[in-house]
């Protein structure tokens, strides 16, 4: 298993933990930290290996933009 795959796998797990909390007392600041670390690890994985890992930060940025769009147009 290459270092790129290891970084990408950890990135996917961190991103999944932001949607499905692993513990019942999982708090919001931890979720934001997991999303940030997930994006950073995916960028590092893309630098060291396949550029397909850039789909993870793209998903994060797209979801943030969509949420901001909905929030601004909800009033």
PQR file with spaces between the fields and no chain letter, atoms N, CA, C, O and H, PARSE charges and radii, in Angstrom:
ATOM       1  N    UNK     1       0.857   -1.168    0.000 -0.4000 1.5000
ATOM       2  CA   UNK     1       0.000    0.000    0.000 -0.0000 2.0000
ATOM       3  C    UNK     1       0.907    1.236    0.000  0.5500 1.7000
ATOM       4  O    UNK     1       1.771    1.385    0.864 -0.5500 1.4000
ATOM       5  N    UNK     2       0.701    2.099   -0.961 -0.4000 1.5000
ATOM       6  CA   UNK     2       1.549    3.281   -1.075 -0.0000 2.0000
ATOM       7  C    UNK     2       1.124    4.348   -0.071  0.5500 1.7000
ATOM       8  O    UNK     2       0.048    4.284    0.524 -0.5500 1.4000
ATOM       9  H    UNK     2      -0.001    1.979   -1.663  0.4000 1.0000
ATOM      10  N    UNK     3       2.005    5.329    0.095 -0.4000 1.5000
ATOM      11  CA   UNK     3       1.710    6.392    1.046 -0.0000 2.0000
ATOM      12  C    UNK     3       0.513    7.218    0.578  0.5500 1.7000
ATOM      13  O    UNK     3      -0.259    7.709    1.402 -0.5500 1.4000
ATOM      14  H    UNK     3       2.879    5.381   -0.388  0.4000 1.0000
ATOM      15  N    UNK     4       0.356    7.373   -0.719 -0.4000 1.5000
ATOM      16  CA   UNK     4      -0.781    8.112   -1.259 -0.0000 2.0000
ATOM      17  C    UNK     4      -2.102    7.433   -0.893  0.5500 1.7000
ATOM      18  O    UNK     4      -3.064    8.108   -0.526 -0.5500 1.4000
ATOM      19  H    UNK     4       0.984    6.974   -1.388  0.4000 1.0000
ATOM      20  N    UNK     5      -2.150    6.133   -0.989 -0.4000 1.5000
ATOM      21  CA   UNK     5      -3.370    5.390   -0.672 -0.0000 2.0000
ATOM      22  C    UNK     5      -3.662    5.475    0.825  0.5500 1.7000
ATOM      23  O    UNK     5      -4.820    5.603    1.223 -0.5500 1.4000
ATOM      24  H    UNK     5      -1.368    5.585   -1.287  0.4000 1.0000
ATOM      25  N    UNK     6      -2.631    5.407    1.649 -0.4000 1.5000
ATOM      26  CA   UNK     6      -2.831    5.514    3.093 -0.0000 2.0000
ATOM      27  C    UNK     6      -3.385    6.885    3.467  0.5500 1.7000
ATOM      28  O    UNK     6      -4.325    6.983    4.257 -0.5500 1.4000
ATOM      29  H    UNK     6      -1.691    5.304    1.326  0.4000 1.0000
ATOM      30  N    UNK     7      -2.801    7.950    2.899 -0.4000 1.5000
ATOM      31  CA   UNK     7      -3.284    9.301    3.172 -0.0000 2.0000
ATOM      32  C    UNK     7      -4.723    9.470    2.685  0.5500 1.7000
ATOM      33  O    UNK     7      -5.551   10.064    3.376 -0.5500 1.4000
ATOM      34  H    UNK     7      -2.038    7.871    2.258  0.4000 1.0000
ATOM      35  N    UNK     8      -5.014    8.952    1.507 -0.4000 1.5000
ATOM      36  CA   UNK     8      -6.363    9.048    0.964 -0.0000 2.0000
ATOM      37  C    UNK     8      -7.380    8.285    1.781  0.5500 1.7000
ATOM      38  O    UNK     8      -8.504    8.751    1.966 -0.5500 1.4000
ATOM      39  H    UNK     8      -4.341    8.470    0.946  0.4000 1.0000
ATOM      40  N    UNK     9      -7.000    7.114    2.272 -0.4000 1.5000
ATOM      41  CA   UNK     9      -7.918    6.320    3.077 -0.0000 2.0000
ATOM      42  C    UNK     9      -8.238    7.020    4.399  0.5500 1.7000
ATOM      43  O    UNK     9      -9.388    7.026    4.838 -0.5500 1.4000
ATOM      44  H    UNK     9      -6.086    6.736    2.122  0.4000 1.0000
ATOM      45  N    UNK    10      -7.230    7.601    5.024 -0.4000 1.5000
ATOM      46  CA   UNK    10      -7.459    8.340    6.263 -0.0000 2.0000
ATOM      47  C    UNK    10      -8.339    9.554    5.988  0.5500 1.7000
ATOM      48  O    UNK    10      -9.194    9.907    6.801 -0.5500 1.4000
ATOM      49  H    UNK    10      -6.296    7.595    4.667  0.4000 1.0000
ATOM      50  N    UNK    11      -8.129   10.184    4.849 -0.4000 1.5000
ATOM      51  CA   UNK    11      -8.943   11.333    4.460 -0.0000 2.0000
ATOM      52  C    UNK    11     -10.406   10.941    4.296  0.5500 1.7000
ATOM      53  O    UNK    11     -11.297   11.667    4.737 -0.5500 1.4000
ATOM      54  H    UNK    11      -7.436    9.898    4.188  0.4000 1.0000
ATOM      55  N    UNK    12     -10.653    9.821    3.678 -0.4000 1.5000
ATOM      56  CA   UNK    12     -12.024    9.341    3.486 -0.0000 2.0000
ATOM      57  C    UNK    12     -12.672    9.008    4.834  0.5500 1.7000
ATOM      58  O    UNK    12     -13.844    9.319    5.047 -0.5500 1.4000
ATOM      59  H    UNK    12      -9.929    9.231    3.320  0.4000 1.0000
ATOM      60  N    UNK    13     -11.928    8.384    5.736 -0.4000 1.5000
ATOM      61  CA   UNK    13     -12.463    8.040    7.053 -0.0000 2.0000
ATOM      62  C    UNK    13     -12.804    9.310    7.841  0.5500 1.7000
ATOM      63  O    UNK    13     -13.844    9.372    8.497 -0.5500 1.4000
ATOM      64  H    UNK    13     -10.976    8.130    5.563  0.4000 1.0000
ATOM      65  N    UNK    14     -11.932   10.321    7.776 -0.4000 1.5000
ATOM      66  CA   UNK    14     -12.207   11.571    8.474 -0.0000 2.0000
ATOM      67  C    UNK    14     -13.427   12.280    7.891  0.5500 1.7000
ATOM      68  O    UNK    14     -14.235   12.842    8.630 -0.5500 1.4000
ATOM      69  H    UNK    14     -11.087   10.270    7.243  0.4000 1.0000
ATOM      70  N    UNK    15     -13.557   12.253    6.573 -0.4000 1.5000
ATOM      71  CA   UNK    15     -14.714   12.876    5.946 -0.0000 2.0000
ATOM      72  C    UNK    15     -15.993   12.133    6.321  0.5500 1.7000
ATOM      73  O    UNK    15     -17.025   12.758    6.563 -0.5500 1.4000
ATOM      74  H    UNK    15     -12.900   11.797    5.972  0.4000 1.0000
ATOM      75  N    UNK    16     -15.932   10.816    6.368 -0.4000 1.5000
ATOM      76  CA   UNK    16     -17.111   10.031    6.756 -0.0000 2.0000
ATOM      77  C    UNK    16     -17.478   10.273    8.212  0.5500 1.7000
ATOM      78  O    UNK    16     -18.658   10.260    8.562 -0.5500 1.4000
ATOM      79  H    UNK    16     -15.093   10.308    6.171  0.4000 1.0000
ATOM      80  N    UNK    17     -16.479   10.493    9.066 -0.4000 1.5000
ATOM      81  CA   UNK    17     -16.783   10.724   10.479 -0.0000 2.0000
ATOM      82  C    UNK    17     -17.456   12.072   10.704  0.5500 1.7000
ATOM      83  O    UNK    17     -18.077   12.285   11.745 -0.5500 1.4000
ATOM      84  H    UNK    17     -15.521   10.503    8.781  0.4000 1.0000
ATOM      85  N    UNK    18     -17.342   12.975    9.753 -0.4000 1.5000
ATOM      86  CA   UNK    18     -18.052   14.245    9.897 -0.0000 2.0000
ATOM      87  C    UNK    18     -19.538   14.084    9.574  0.5500 1.7000
ATOM      88  O    UNK    18     -20.358   14.861   10.062 -0.5500 1.4000
ATOM      89  H    UNK    18     -16.837   12.803    8.908  0.4000 1.0000
ATOM      90  N    UNK    19     -19.894   13.098    8.768 -0.4000 1.5000
ATOM      91  CA   UNK    19     -21.296   12.832    8.441 -0.0000 2.0000
ATOM      92  C    UNK    19     -21.931   11.832    9.394  0.5500 1.7000
ATOM      93  O    UNK    19     -23.096   11.974    9.767 -0.5500 1.4000
ATOM      94  H    UNK    19     -19.228   12.466    8.371  0.4000 1.0000
ATOM      95  N    UNK    20     -21.170   10.827    9.784 -0.4000 1.5000
ATOM      96  CA   UNK    20     -21.662    9.783   10.684 -0.0000 2.0000
ATOM      97  C    UNK    20     -20.766    9.806   11.918  0.5500 1.7000
ATOM      98  O    UNK    20     -19.687    9.213   11.899 -0.5500 1.4000
ATOM      99  H    UNK    20     -20.224   10.712    9.481  0.4000 1.0000
ATOM     100  N    UNK    21     -21.190   10.481   12.998 -0.4000 1.5000
ATOM     101  CA   UNK    21     -20.329   10.594   14.180 -0.0000 2.0000
ATOM     102  C    UNK    21     -20.067    9.234   14.824  0.5500 1.7000
ATOM     103  O    UNK    21     -21.000    8.459   15.032 -0.5500 1.4000
ATOM     104  H    UNK    21     -22.066   10.963   13.013  0.4000 1.0000
ATOM     105  N    UNK    22     -18.816    8.941   15.139 -0.4000 1.5000
ATOM     106  CA   UNK    22     -18.505    7.638   15.727 -0.0000 2.0000
ATOM     107  C    UNK    22     -18.877    7.521   17.207  0.5500 1.7000
ATOM     108  O    UNK    22     -18.963    6.412   17.735 -0.5500 1.4000
ATOM     109  H    UNK    22     -18.057    9.570   14.970  0.4000 1.0000
ATOM     110  N    UNK    23     -19.097    8.648   17.876 -0.4000 1.5000
ATOM     111  CA   UNK    23     -19.444    8.633   19.301 -0.0000 2.0000
ATOM     112  C    UNK    23     -20.704    9.446   19.519  0.5500 1.7000
ATOM     113  O    UNK    23     -21.037   10.314   18.712 -0.5500 1.4000
ATOM     114  H    UNK    23     -19.027    9.549   17.447  0.4000 1.0000
ATOM     115  N    UNK    24     -21.404    9.168   20.604 -0.4000 1.5000
ATOM     116  CA   UNK    24     -22.650    9.887   20.874 -0.0000 2.0000
ATOM     117  C    UNK    24     -22.398   11.326   21.327  0.5500 1.7000
ATOM     118  O    UNK    24     -23.263   12.178   21.128 -0.5500 1.4000
ATOM     119  H    UNK    24     -21.133    8.463   21.259  0.4000 1.0000
ATOM     120  N    UNK    25     -21.252   11.622   21.923 -0.4000 1.5000
ATOM     121  CA   UNK    25     -20.962   12.979   22.381 -0.0000 2.0000
ATOM     122  C    UNK    25     -20.018   13.717   21.422  0.5500 1.7000
ATOM     123  O    UNK    25     -19.202   14.529   21.859 -0.5500 1.4000
ATOM     124  H    UNK    25     -20.549   10.929   22.085  0.4000 1.0000
ATOM     125  N    UNK    26     -20.126   13.445   20.154 -0.4000 1.5000
ATOM     126  CA   UNK    26     -19.302   14.062   19.103 -0.0000 2.0000
ATOM     127  C    UNK    26     -19.750   15.504   18.931  0.5500 1.7000
ATOM     128  O    UNK    26     -20.936   15.744   18.702 -0.5500 1.4000
ATOM     129  H    UNK    26     -20.789   12.786   19.799  0.4000 1.0000
ATOM     130  N    UNK    27     -18.853   16.467   19.031 -0.4000 1.5000
ATOM     131  CA   UNK    27     -19.191   17.884   19.010 -0.0000 2.0000
ATOM     132  C    UNK    27     -18.845   18.534   17.677  0.5500 1.7000
ATOM     133  O    UNK    27     -18.046   18.001   16.907 -0.5500 1.4000
ATOM     134  H    UNK    27     -17.890   16.272   19.217  0.4000 1.0000
ATOM     135  N    UNK    28     -19.452   19.690   17.407 -0.4000 1.5000
ATOM     136  CA   UNK    28     -19.251   20.387   16.139 -0.0000 2.0000
ATOM     137  C    UNK    28     -17.817   20.839   15.878  0.5500 1.7000
ATOM     138  O    UNK    28     -17.366   20.711   14.740 -0.5500 1.4000
ATOM     139  H    UNK    28     -20.101   20.123   18.033  0.4000 1.0000
ATOM     140  N    UNK    29     -17.065   21.362   16.858 -0.4000 1.5000
ATOM     141  CA   UNK    29     -15.682   21.755   16.532 -0.0000 2.0000
ATOM     142  C    UNK    29     -14.829   20.585   16.034  0.5500 1.7000
ATOM     143  O    UNK    29     -13.954   20.760   15.186 -0.5500 1.4000
ATOM     144  H    UNK    29     -17.432   21.466   17.783  0.4000 1.0000
ATOM     145  N    UNK    30     -15.094   19.399   16.567 -0.4000 1.5000
ATOM     146  CA   UNK    30     -14.357   18.228   16.100 -0.0000 2.0000
ATOM     147  C    UNK    30     -14.728   17.925   14.655  0.5500 1.7000
ATOM     148  O    UNK    30     -13.872   17.515   13.872 -0.5500 1.4000
ATOM     149  H    UNK    30     -15.805   19.257   17.256  0.4000 1.0000
ATOM     150  N    UNK    31     -15.980   18.118   14.294 -0.4000 1.5000
ATOM     151  CA   UNK    31     -16.423   17.879   12.922 -0.0000 2.0000
ATOM     152  C    UNK    31     -15.704   18.812   11.956  0.5500 1.7000
ATOM     153  O    UNK    31     -15.243   18.374   10.902 -0.5500 1.4000
ATOM     154  H    UNK    31     -16.675   18.451   14.930  0.4000 1.0000
ATOM     155  N    UNK    32     -15.605   20.091   12.304 -0.4000 1.5000
ATOM     156  CA   UNK    32     -14.907   21.037   11.431 -0.0000 2.0000
ATOM     157  C    UNK    32     -13.423   20.696   11.318  0.5500 1.7000
ATOM     158  O    UNK    32     -12.835   20.832   10.245 -0.5500 1.4000
ATOM     159  H    UNK    32     -15.980   20.447   13.160  0.4000 1.0000
ATOM     160  N    UNK    33     -12.821   20.257   12.414 -0.4000 1.5000
ATOM     161  CA   UNK    33     -11.415   19.856   12.372 -0.0000 2.0000
ATOM     162  C    UNK    33     -11.236   18.626   11.477  0.5500 1.7000
ATOM     163  O    UNK    33     -10.262   18.546   10.729 -0.5500 1.4000
ATOM     164  H    UNK    33     -13.299   20.147   13.286  0.4000 1.0000
ATOM     165  N    UNK    34     -12.161   17.675   11.548 -0.4000 1.5000
ATOM     166  CA   UNK    34     -12.082   16.474   10.704 -0.0000 2.0000
ATOM     167  C    UNK    34     -12.216   16.823    9.227  0.5500 1.7000
ATOM     168  O    UNK    34     -11.518   16.257    8.386 -0.5500 1.4000
ATOM     169  H    UNK    34     -12.952   17.740   12.156  0.4000 1.0000
ATOM     170  N    UNK    35     -13.110   17.754    8.913 -0.4000 1.5000
ATOM     171  CA   UNK    35     -13.286   18.165    7.511 -0.0000 2.0000
ATOM     172  C    UNK    35     -12.027   18.858    7.011  0.5500 1.7000
ATOM     173  O    UNK    35     -11.581   18.595    5.895 -0.5500 1.4000
ATOM     174  H    UNK    35     -13.677   18.214    9.596  0.4000 1.0000
ATOM     175  N    UNK    36     -11.450   19.738    7.818 -0.4000 1.5000
ATOM     176  CA   UNK    36     -10.227   20.430    7.419 -0.0000 2.0000
ATOM     177  C    UNK    36      -9.057   19.479    7.230  0.5500 1.7000
ATOM     178  O    UNK    36      -8.330   19.573    6.241 -0.5500 1.4000
ATOM     179  H    UNK    36     -11.813   19.952    8.725  0.4000 1.0000
ATOM     180  N    UNK    37      -8.874   18.565    8.173 -0.4000 1.5000
ATOM     181  CA   UNK    37      -7.794   17.584    8.044 -0.0000 2.0000
ATOM     182  C    UNK    37      -8.019   16.639    6.870  0.5500 1.7000
ATOM     183  O    UNK    37      -7.069   16.223    6.207 -0.5500 1.4000
ATOM     184  H    UNK    37      -9.465   18.489    8.976  0.4000 1.0000
ATOM     185  N    UNK    38      -9.271   16.306    6.620 -0.4000 1.5000
ATOM     186  CA   UNK    38      -9.593   15.443    5.485 -0.0000 2.0000
ATOM     187  C    UNK    38      -9.187   16.101    4.174  0.5500 1.7000
ATOM     188  O    UNK    38      -8.582   15.464    3.312 -0.5500 1.4000
ATOM     189  H    UNK    38     -10.043   16.644    7.159  0.4000 1.0000
ATOM     190  N    UNK    39      -9.523   17.378    4.031 -0.4000 1.5000
ATOM     191  CA   UNK    39      -9.134   18.103    2.813 -0.0000 2.0000
ATOM     192  C    UNK    39      -7.631   18.206    2.665  0.5500 1.7000
ATOM     193  O    UNK    39      -7.104   18.034    1.566 -0.5500 1.4000
ATOM     194  H    UNK    39     -10.015   17.895    4.731  0.4000 1.0000
ATOM     195  N    UNK    40      -6.930   18.484    3.757 -0.4000 1.5000
ATOM     196  CA   UNK    40      -5.477   18.599    3.724 -0.0000 2.0000
ATOM     197  C    UNK    40      -4.819   17.271    3.361  0.5500 1.7000
ATOM     198  O    UNK    40      -3.905   17.234    2.537 -0.5500 1.4000
ATOM     199  H    UNK    40      -7.358   18.624    4.650  0.4000 1.0000
ATOM     200  N    UNK    41      -5.279   16.188    3.970 -0.4000 1.5000
ATOM     201  CA   UNK    41      -4.711   14.873    3.661 -0.0000 2.0000
ATOM     202  C    UNK    41      -5.017   14.443    2.225  0.5500 1.7000
ATOM     203  O    UNK    41      -4.200   13.771    1.594 -0.5500 1.4000
ATOM     204  H    UNK    41      -6.021   16.218    4.639  0.4000 1.0000
ATOM     205  N    UNK    42      -6.174   14.820    1.711 -0.4000 1.5000
ATOM     206  CA   UNK    42      -6.500   14.485    0.322 -0.0000 2.0000
ATOM     207  C    UNK    42      -5.611   15.249   -0.642  0.5500 1.7000
ATOM     208  O    UNK    42      -5.198   14.699   -1.664 -0.5500 1.4000
ATOM     209  H    UNK    42      -6.837   15.366    2.224  0.4000 1.0000
ATOM     210  N    UNK    43      -5.310   16.499   -0.341 -0.4000 1.5000
ATOM     211  CA   UNK    43      -4.398   17.270   -1.197 -0.0000 2.0000
ATOM     212  C    UNK    43      -2.998   16.653   -1.161  0.5500 1.7000
ATOM     213  O    UNK    43      -2.340   16.552   -2.197 -0.5500 1.4000
ATOM     214  H    UNK    43      -5.645   16.945    0.488  0.4000 1.0000
ATOM     215  N    UNK    44      -2.541   16.243    0.018 -0.4000 1.5000
ATOM     216  CA   UNK    44      -1.240   15.584    0.121 -0.0000 2.0000
ATOM     217  C    UNK    44      -1.227   14.257   -0.641  0.5500 1.7000
ATOM     218  O    UNK    44      -0.235   13.925   -1.290 -0.5500 1.4000
ATOM     219  H    UNK    44      -3.075   16.325    0.859  0.4000 1.0000
ATOM     220  N    UNK    45      -2.310   13.508   -0.567 -0.4000 1.5000
ATOM     221  CA   UNK    45      -2.401   12.250   -1.307 -0.0000 2.0000
ATOM     222  C    UNK    45      -2.380   12.501   -2.811  0.5500 1.7000
ATOM     223  O    UNK    45      -1.792   11.722   -3.561 -0.5500 1.4000
ATOM     224  H    UNK    45      -3.116   13.778   -0.040  0.4000 1.0000
ATOM     225  N    UNK    46      -3.009   13.569   -3.248 -0.4000 1.5000
ATOM     226  CA   UNK    46      -3.017   13.897   -4.678 -0.0000 2.0000
ATOM     227  C    UNK    46      -1.635   14.324   -5.150  0.5500 1.7000
ATOM     228  O    UNK    46      -1.265   14.048   -6.291 -0.5500 1.4000
ATOM     229  H    UNK    46      -3.486   14.202   -2.639  0.4000 1.0000
ATOM     230  N    UNK    47      -0.870   14.986   -4.300 -0.4000 1.5000
ATOM     231  CA   UNK    47       0.484   15.385   -4.671 -0.0000 2.0000
ATOM     232  C    UNK    47       1.394   14.176   -4.815  0.5500 1.7000
ATOM     233  O    UNK    47       2.277   14.161   -5.673 -0.5500 1.4000
ATOM     234  H    UNK    47      -1.171   15.210   -3.372  0.4000 1.0000
ATOM     235  N    UNK    48       1.188   13.177   -3.994 -0.4000 1.5000
ATOM     236  CA   UNK    48       2.069   12.014   -3.980 -0.0000 2.0000
ATOM     237  C    UNK    48       1.615   10.889   -4.893  0.5500 1.7000
ATOM     238  O    UNK    48       2.375    9.953   -5.144 -0.5500 1.4000
ATOM     239  H    UNK    48       0.470   13.189   -3.297  0.4000 1.0000
ATOM     240  N    UNK    49       0.400   10.964   -5.390 -0.4000 1.5000
ATOM     241  CA   UNK    49      -0.098    9.854   -6.194 -0.0000 2.0000
ATOM     242  C    UNK    49      -1.160   10.302   -7.179  0.5500 1.7000
ATOM     243  O    UNK    49      -0.969   11.254   -7.936 -0.5500 1.4000
ATOM     244  H    UNK    49      -0.217   11.725   -5.186  0.4000 1.0000
ATOM     245  N    UNK    50      -2.275    9.602   -7.155 -0.4000 1.5000
ATOM     246  CA   UNK    50      -3.358    9.832   -8.108 -0.0000 2.0000
ATOM     247  C    UNK    50      -4.072   11.149   -7.837  0.5500 1.7000
ATOM     248  O    UNK    50      -4.331   11.507   -6.688 -0.5500 1.4000
ATOM     249  H    UNK    50      -2.429    8.829   -6.540  0.4000 1.0000
ATOM     250  N    UNK    51      -4.380   11.850   -8.893 -0.4000 1.5000
ATOM     251  CA   UNK    51      -5.086   13.130   -8.770 -0.0000 2.0000
ATOM     252  C    UNK    51      -6.561   12.941   -8.458  0.5500 1.7000
ATOM     253  O    UNK    51      -7.269   13.923   -8.234 -0.5500 1.4000
ATOM     254  H    UNK    51      -4.169   11.559   -9.827  0.4000 1.0000
ATOM     255  N    UNK    52      -7.038   11.711   -8.439 -0.4000 1.5000
ATOM     256  CA   UNK    52      -8.435   11.444   -8.098 -0.0000 2.0000
ATOM     257  C    UNK    52      -8.733   11.785   -6.648  0.5500 1.7000
ATOM     258  O    UNK    52      -9.893   11.979   -6.285 -0.5500 1.4000
ATOM     259  H    UNK    52      -6.463   10.913   -8.622  0.4000 1.0000
ATOM     260  N    UNK    53      -7.700   11.862   -5.814 -0.4000 1.5000
ATOM     261  CA   UNK    53      -7.918   12.229   -4.411 -0.0000 2.0000
ATOM     262  C    UNK    53      -8.384   13.662   -4.280  0.5500 1.7000
ATOM     263  O    UNK    53      -8.892   14.040   -3.224 -0.5500 1.4000
ATOM     264  H    UNK    53      -6.758   11.704   -6.109  0.4000 1.0000
ATOM     265  N    UNK    54      -8.229   14.477   -5.316 -0.4000 1.5000
ATOM     266  CA   UNK    54      -8.708   15.858   -5.272 -0.0000 2.0000
ATOM     267  C    UNK    54     -10.232   15.940   -5.291  0.5500 1.7000
ATOM     268  O    UNK    54     -10.797   17.017   -5.099 -0.5500 1.4000
ATOM     269  H    UNK    54      -7.816   14.170   -6.174  0.4000 1.0000
ATOM     270  N    UNK    55     -10.890   14.829   -5.516 -0.4000 1.5000
ATOM     271  CA   UNK    55     -12.361   14.817   -5.465 -0.0000 2.0000
ATOM     272  C    UNK    55     -12.866   15.081   -4.045  0.5500 1.7000
ATOM     273  O    UNK    55     -13.958   15.621   -3.867 -0.5500 1.4000
ATOM     274  H    UNK    55     -10.432   13.954   -5.672  0.4000 1.0000
ATOM     275  N    UNK    56     -12.086   14.706   -3.045 -0.4000 1.5000
ATOM     276  CA   UNK    56     -12.511   14.914   -1.654 -0.0000 2.0000
ATOM     277  C    UNK    56     -12.545   16.399   -1.300  0.5500 1.7000
ATOM     278  O    UNK    56     -13.572   16.876   -0.817 -0.5500 1.4000
ATOM     279  H    UNK    56     -11.200   14.267   -3.189  0.4000 1.0000
ATOM     280  N    UNK    57     -11.437   17.164   -1.526 -0.4000 1.5000
ATOM     281  CA   UNK    57     -11.542   18.600   -1.241 -0.0000 2.0000
ATOM     282  C    UNK    57     -12.563   19.295   -2.136  0.5500 1.7000
ATOM     283  O    UNK    57     -13.200   20.264   -1.722 -0.5500 1.4000
ATOM     284  H    UNK    57     -10.603   16.776   -1.918  0.4000 1.0000
ATOM     285  N    UNK    58     -12.717   18.799   -3.363 -0.4000 1.5000
ATOM     286  CA   UNK    58     -13.733   19.374   -4.250 -0.0000 2.0000
ATOM     287  C    UNK    58     -15.136   19.170   -3.696  0.5500 1.7000
ATOM     288  O    UNK    58     -15.985   20.056   -3.797 -0.5500 1.4000
ATOM     289  H    UNK    58     -12.200   18.012   -3.699  0.4000 1.0000
ATOM     290  N    UNK    59     -15.375   18.003   -3.112 -0.4000 1.5000
ATOM     291  CA   UNK    59     -16.666   17.726   -2.489 -0.0000 2.0000
ATOM     292  C    UNK    59     -16.896   18.621   -1.277  0.5500 1.7000
ATOM     293  O    UNK    59     -18.001   19.119   -1.063 -0.5500 1.4000
ATOM     294  H    UNK    59     -14.685   17.284   -3.030  0.4000 1.0000
ATOM     295  N    UNK    60     -15.852   18.821   -0.492 -0.4000 1.5000
ATOM     296  CA   UNK    60     -15.961   19.676    0.691 -0.0000 2.0000
ATOM     297  C    UNK    60     -16.269   21.112    0.281  0.5500 1.7000
ATOM     298  O    UNK    60     -17.165   21.742    0.843 -0.5500 1.4000
ATOM     299  H    UNK    60     -14.954   18.416   -0.665  0.4000 1.0000
ATOM     300  N    UNK    61     -15.539   21.623   -0.684 -0.4000 1.5000
ATOM     301  CA   UNK    61     -15.742   23.005   -1.144 -0.0000 2.0000
ATOM     302  C    UNK    61     -17.106   23.153   -1.806  0.5500 1.7000
ATOM     303  O    UNK    61     -17.792   24.154   -1.598 -0.5500 1.4000
ATOM     304  H    UNK    61     -14.812   21.111   -1.141  0.4000 1.0000
ATOM     305  N    UNK    62     -17.502   22.163   -2.603 -0.4000 1.5000
ATOM     306  CA   UNK    62     -18.816   22.212   -3.245 -0.0000 2.0000
ATOM     307  C    UNK    62     -19.950   22.175   -2.232  0.5500 1.7000
ATOM     308  O    UNK    62     -20.934   22.900   -2.378 -0.5500 1.4000
ATOM     309  H    UNK    62     -16.945   21.350   -2.772  0.4000 1.0000
ATOM     310  N    UNK    63     -19.825   21.339   -1.209 -0.4000 1.5000
ATOM     311  CA   UNK    63     -20.852   21.280   -0.167 -0.0000 2.0000
ATOM     312  C    UNK    63     -20.930   22.567    0.633  0.5500 1.7000
ATOM     313  O    UNK    63     -22.018   23.016    0.995 -0.5500 1.4000
ATOM     314  H    UNK    63     -19.026   20.750   -1.091  0.4000 1.0000
ATOM     315  N    UNK    64     -19.777   23.161    0.908 -0.4000 1.5000
ATOM     316  CA   UNK    64     -19.759   24.441    1.619 -0.0000 2.0000
ATOM     317  C    UNK    64     -20.406   25.540    0.775  0.5500 1.7000
ATOM     318  O    UNK    64     -21.189   26.341    1.287 -0.5500 1.4000
ATOM     319  H    UNK    64     -18.893   22.796    0.614  0.4000 1.0000
ATOM     320  N    UNK    65     -20.081   25.575   -0.509 -0.4000 1.5000
ATOM     321  CA   UNK    65     -20.673   26.579   -1.393 -0.0000 2.0000
ATOM     322  C    UNK    65     -22.181   26.383   -1.514  0.5500 1.7000
ATOM     323  O    UNK    65     -22.933   27.357   -1.516 -0.5500 1.4000
ATOM     324  H    UNK    65     -19.445   24.925   -0.925  0.4000 1.0000
ATOM     325  N    UNK    66     -22.624   25.141   -1.614 -0.4000 1.5000
ATOM     326  CA   UNK    66     -24.056   24.862   -1.713 -0.0000 2.0000
ATOM     327  C    UNK    66     -24.777   25.261   -0.428  0.5500 1.7000
ATOM     328  O    UNK    66     -25.873   25.819   -0.480 -0.5500 1.4000
ATOM     329  H    UNK    66     -22.013   24.349   -1.613  0.4000 1.0000
ATOM     330  N    UNK    67     -24.173   24.979    0.719 -0.4000 1.5000
ATOM     331  CA   UNK    67     -24.765   25.359    1.992 -0.0000 2.0000
ATOM     332  C    UNK    67     -24.842   26.862    2.157  0.5500 1.7000
ATOM     333  O    UNK    67     -25.837   27.379    2.665 -0.5500 1.4000
ATOM     334  H    UNK    67     -23.283   24.526    0.761  0.4000 1.0000
ATOM     335  N    UNK    68     -23.811   27.567    1.740 -0.4000 1.5000
ATOM     336  CA   UNK    68     -23.835   29.029    1.787 -0.0000 2.0000
ATOM     337  C    UNK    68     -24.896   29.595    0.837  0.5500 1.7000
ATOM     338  O    UNK    68     -25.585   30.559    1.170 -0.5500 1.4000
ATOM     339  H    UNK    68     -23.002   27.147    1.328  0.4000 1.0000
ATOM     340  N    UNK    69     -25.018   28.995   -0.336 -0.4000 1.5000
ATOM     341  CA   UNK    69     -26.025   29.435   -1.299 -0.0000 2.0000
ATOM     342  C    UNK    69     -27.433   29.258   -0.717  0.5500 1.7000
ATOM     343  O    UNK    69     -28.264   30.163   -0.797 -0.5500 1.4000
ATOM     344  H    UNK    69     -24.458   28.212   -0.607  0.4000 1.0000
ATOM     345  N    UNK    70     -27.688   28.099   -0.139 -0.4000 1.5000
ATOM     346  CA   UNK    70     -29.001   27.865    0.466 -0.0000 2.0000
ATOM     347  C    UNK    70     -29.245   28.805    1.639  0.5500 1.7000
ATOM     348  O    UNK    70     -30.353   29.309    1.821 -0.5500 1.4000
ATOM     349  H    UNK    70     -27.013   27.364   -0.075  0.4000 1.0000
ATOM     350  N    UNK    71     -28.201   29.037    2.434 -0.4000 1.5000
ATOM     351  CA   UNK    71     -28.357   29.914    3.574 -0.0000 2.0000
ATOM     352  C    UNK    71     -28.626   31.355    3.176  0.5500 1.7000
ATOM     353  O    UNK    71     -29.426   32.035    3.819 -0.5500 1.4000
ATOM     354  H    UNK    71     -27.300   28.628    2.286  0.4000 1.0000
ATOM     355  N    UNK    72     -27.975   31.826    2.131 -0.4000 1.5000
ATOM     356  CA   UNK    72     -28.170   33.213    1.702 -0.0000 2.0000
ATOM     357  C    UNK    72     -29.503   33.432    0.992  0.5500 1.7000
ATOM     358  O    UNK    72     -30.057   34.530    1.040 -0.5500 1.4000
ATOM     359  H    UNK    72     -27.325   31.274    1.608  0.4000 1.0000
ATOM     360  N    UNK    73     -30.017   32.403    0.338 -0.4000 1.5000
ATOM     361  CA   UNK    73     -31.267   32.546   -0.402 -0.0000 2.0000
ATOM     362  C    UNK    73     -32.482   32.014    0.341  0.5500 1.7000
ATOM     363  O    UNK    73     -33.559   31.895   -0.243 -0.5500 1.4000
ATOM     364  H    UNK    73     -29.567   31.511    0.299  0.4000 1.0000
ATOM     365  N    UNK    74     -32.328   31.695    1.608 -0.4000 1.5000
ATOM     366  CA   UNK    74     -33.449   31.142    2.349 -0.0000 2.0000
ATOM     367  C    UNK    74     -34.384   32.226    2.901  0.5500 1.7000
ATOM     368  O    UNK    74     -35.489   31.926    3.353 -0.5500 1.4000
ATOM     369  H    UNK    74     -31.453   31.791    2.082  0.4000 1.0000
ATOM     370  N    UNK    75     -33.944   33.465    2.863 -0.4000 1.5000
ATOM     371  CA   UNK    75     -34.784   34.553    3.387 -0.0000 2.0000
ATOM     372  C    UNK    75     -35.438   35.320    2.288  0.5500 1.7000
ATOM     373  O    UNK    75     -36.178   36.268    2.551 -0.5500 1.4000
ATOM     374  H    UNK    75     -33.047   33.709    2.496  0.4000 1.0000
